[in-house]
Amino acid sequence: MISASTSFSILMLTTVVCLIVLTVFVCKLIISVTKLSNNANVIATSVQKEIEPTLKELKEAAKSINSIANSADEKFQNTKAGLSSLIGLTSCVGGKLKSFSQGILKGISFGLGLFKK
């Protein structure tokens, strides 16, 4: 039979080996996480350097589009006002022409009525 001190020695040896293996894996994990964080930092710095000029260009493009839209809106409003005044003038003249043409038609029908008798 194995004595208690031999069993304890085997248990201690096994525990020490397990702790050594665990420590090696934890060290490898820490090294991998450090490399990953360094790579992530490099990527974030690169993206930041690339994004700043792009955002400036987008901001300028948005300002340009905004000014074009405002200009187009002003021109549309001017055109709308011009068409509105033209339509108002046309309807005024058209109303007078309509009453004039109705008067002429009444006169012609009256004259034709006189010839019938």
C-alpha positions as CSV (number, residue, x, y, z in Angstrom):
1,M,0.0,0.0,0.0
2,I,1.1,3.6,-0.6
3,S,1.9,5.5,2.5
4,A,0.2,8.8,3.3
5,S,3.4,10.8,2.8
6,T,3.8,9.3,-0.7
7,S,0.2,10.1,-1.6
8,F,0.7,13.6,-0.3
9,S,3.9,14.0,-2.4
10,I,2.1,12.8,-5.6
11,L,-0.8,15.2,-4.9
12,M,1.6,18.1,-4.3
13,L,3.6,17.2,-7.5
14,T,0.4,17.0,-9.5
15,T,-0.8,20.3,-8.1
16,V,2.5,22.1,-8.9
17,V,2.5,20.7,-12.5
18,C,-1.1,21.9,-12.9
19,L,-0.3,25.4,-11.5
20,I,2.8,25.6,-13.9
21,V,0.7,24.6,-16.9
22,L,-2.1,27.1,-15.9
23,T,0.5,29.8,-15.4
24,V,2.0,29.2,-18.9
25,F,-1.5,29.4,-20.5
26,V,-2.4,32.6,-18.5
27,C,0.9,34.2,-19.6
28,K,0.2,33.2,-23.3
29,L,-3.3,34.7,-22.9
30,I,-1.9,37.9,-21.5
31,I,0.6,38.2,-24.3
32,S,-2.2,37.6,-26.9
33,V,-4.5,40.2,-25.3
34,T,-1.7,42.7,-25.3
35,K,-1.0,42.2,-29.0
36,L,-4.7,42.4,-29.7
37,S,-5.0,45.7,-27.9
38,N,-2.0,47.1,-29.6
39,N,-3.4,46.2,-33.0
40,A,-6.8,47.7,-32.1
41,N,-5.0,50.9,-31.1
42,V,-3.2,51.0,-34.4
43,I,-6.5,50.4,-36.3
44,A,-8.3,53.1,-34.3
45,T,-5.5,55.6,-34.9
46,S,-5.6,54.8,-38.6
47,V,-9.3,55.2,-38.9
48,Q,-9.2,58.5,-37.0
49,K,-6.6,59.9,-39.4
50,E,-8.7,58.8,-42.3
51,I,-12.1,59.9,-41.0
52,E,-11.1,63.5,-40.1
53,P,-10.5,64.7,-43.7
54,T,-13.5,62.7,-44.9
55,L,-15.8,64.4,-42.3
56,K,-14.4,67.9,-43.3
57,E,-15.2,67.1,-47.0
58,L,-18.7,65.9,-46.1
59,K,-19.3,69.1,-44.1
60,E,-18.2,71.3,-47.0
61,A,-20.3,69.2,-49.4
62,A,-23.3,69.6,-47.1
63,K,-22.8,73.4,-46.9
64,S,-22.6,73.5,-50.7
65,I,-25.7,71.4,-51.2
66,N,-27.5,73.6,-48.6
67,S,-26.6,76.8,-50.5
68,I,-27.6,75.2,-53.8
69,A,-31.0,74.1,-52.3
70,N,-31.6,77.6,-50.8
71,S,-30.7,79.2,-54.1
72,A,-33.0,76.8,-56.0
73,D,-35.8,77.5,-53.4
74,E,-35.5,81.3,-53.9
75,K,-35.6,80.9,-57.7
76,F,-38.6,78.6,-57.4
77,Q,-40.4,81.1,-55.2
78,N,-39.6,83.9,-57.6
79,T,-40.8,81.8,-60.6
80,K,-43.9,80.9,-58.6
81,A,-44.6,84.5,-57.8
82,G,-44.1,85.5,-61.5
83,L,-46.4,82.8,-62.7
84,S,-49.0,83.7,-60.1
85,S,-49.0,87.3,-61.2
86,L,-49.1,86.3,-64.8
87,I,-52.0,83.9,-64.2
88,G,-53.8,86.7,-62.2
89,L,-53.3,89.1,-65.1
90,T,-54.4,86.5,-67.6
91,S,-57.5,85.7,-65.6
92,C,-58.3,89.4,-65.3
93,V,-57.9,90.0,-69.0
94,G,-59.5,86.6,-69.7
95,G,-62.5,87.6,-67.6
96,K,-62.9,90.9,-69.5
97,L,-62.5,89.1,-72.8
98,K,-65.1,86.5,-71.8
99,S,-67.6,89.2,-70.9
100,F,-66.8,91.0,-74.2
101,S,-67.2,87.8,-76.2
102,Q,-70.5,87.1,-74.4
103,G,-71.7,90.6,-75.3
104,I,-70.8,90.1,-79.0
105,L,-72.6,86.7,-79.0
106,K,-75.7,88.3,-77.5
107,G,-75.5,91.1,-80.1
108,I,-75.2,88.6,-83.0
109,S,-78.1,86.5,-81.6
110,F,-80.2,89.6,-81.3
111,G,-79.4,90.7,-84.8
112,L,-80.2,87.2,-86.2
113,G,-83.4,87.3,-84.2
114,L,-84.4,90.6,-86.0
115,F,-83.8,89.0,-89.4
116,K,-86.1,86.0,-88.5
117,K,-89.1,88.3,-88.0
